[in-house]
Amino acid sequence: MKISLLVLVVEDDYFIKELAVEALSEGGFEPQAVASGEEACALLQEDHHKYRALATDIHLQGELTGWDVARQARELSLDMPVVYMTGDGADQWPSQGVPNSILLTKPFAPAQLVTAVSSLLNAAAPIASTE
């Protein structure tokens, strides 16, 4: 049975979104990208079990922030790995970020995103096989 490595990417800047998708794809993951917190939360509500990790910008289109998306993801899945990507807002991470998350400050190297997701997944609980 093949284990899915689907990563939800939430980023409203087209170029950064494309960079993240390409980096994660090359790193062996299956990225699915959306531009708003509302889209991300709808996908998570629909089927959070299929996502192995979340990589989100903090400042997004719409009402919801990356902080909100990560909190919702963790309400649905307590051990969901979360990587925040931000140009500013890093100072809010200690108070707004979910525990056991990683923050990458823009600009970051694409490999840093892959490394962050990989290290959080490696630290997470093993996947239960459902056969």
N, C-alpha and C positions, 0 to 999 in steps of 0.2 A: 504494500500500500504506500503510495507516495504521500508524503507530508506536505501540505500546502504552506508556503511561506508568504502569504498575502499580507502586504503592509499597506495600511491606509495612509496616504499622504494628503495633508490639508494645507494648501498653499495657494494664495491668490495672485502671486506674481508669476506670470507665465514662464519666464526664463528660469527662475529658481525651481518651479514645479518640474519643468522638463529636465533640469540638471539632477534633481532628486530622483525622478523616475528612472533616468538613464543609469545613475550610479547604483541604485538598488537593483535594477535589472542585471547589470554587470556583476553585482555582488551575489547573485543567485536568488534574489527575492522576486516576488510578483507584486509590483506596486500598482495600486489603484488610486488615482489622484482626483481630488475634488477641490473646488475653489472657496467653499464657504463652510463655516461651522455647522450651519443648518443641514447642508448636504451630508456632511460627515456624520452628524448625529442621527439622521434618518437612516443611513446605511448601517450604523452600529445598532440602532433599535431593531432594524429588520433582521439582522443576522450577525451579531457580534462574535459568534463562535468561529466564523471563518477567517477573522483577522488575527494575525499573530502579533502585530505591533502597530503603533500609531506614531507617525511623524507629523508634527503640526507646527505651523507658524503661529505666533501669538496674536498678531493683529490681522484680522480677516475681514472679508466683505460680510455684510450683514450684521446682525445683532450679537451673535455668539463669538467669543474669543477662543483662542487656542486653549486657554486655561479652562474654559467651560467644556470644550470638547473632551479634553483629557479627564476631567472630573466625571463626565458622563460615561466615558469609556471604562473608567475604573469602577463605577457603580455597576456596570454590566459584567465586567470581568476584573476581579480584584488584582490579578497579576499581569494585566495588559502592559507590556513595555511601552513607555512613552518617551519620545525624543522631541524636545521643543527646539524650533529653529527661529531665531529672532535677530533683528538688527538693533532693536532696543527693547527694553523690558526685562533684561536679564536681572536687574536689581529687584524685580518683583518675584523672581523664581522661588526664593525661600518661603515667602508667604502665600503665593498663588499656585505654585507647582505641586503636582502630586508626588508622594514619596517614591523613592527608587526610580527617578526619572533622570534624564540627561539633558542638559541645555547646550546647544551649539549656537555660537554667536556668528551672525552673517558678517562678512563673507567667510564661509568655511570650505574646506576641500571636500569634494564629493566622497572621498574615501573615509572622511571622518563620520559621515552619516551612516555608511555601511558598518563601520566599526562600532558606532554607538548602538545601532539596532542589534548587531550580532552579540555584543557584550551583554546587553539587557536580556536577550533571548537565552543566552548561555547561563545567566544567573537565575532565570525563571524556573519554575517547577517543570518537570518533564511532561510531555504531552501524553495524555491518556489515549490509548488506542481504542477506537470504536469500530469493532468489526462484528 
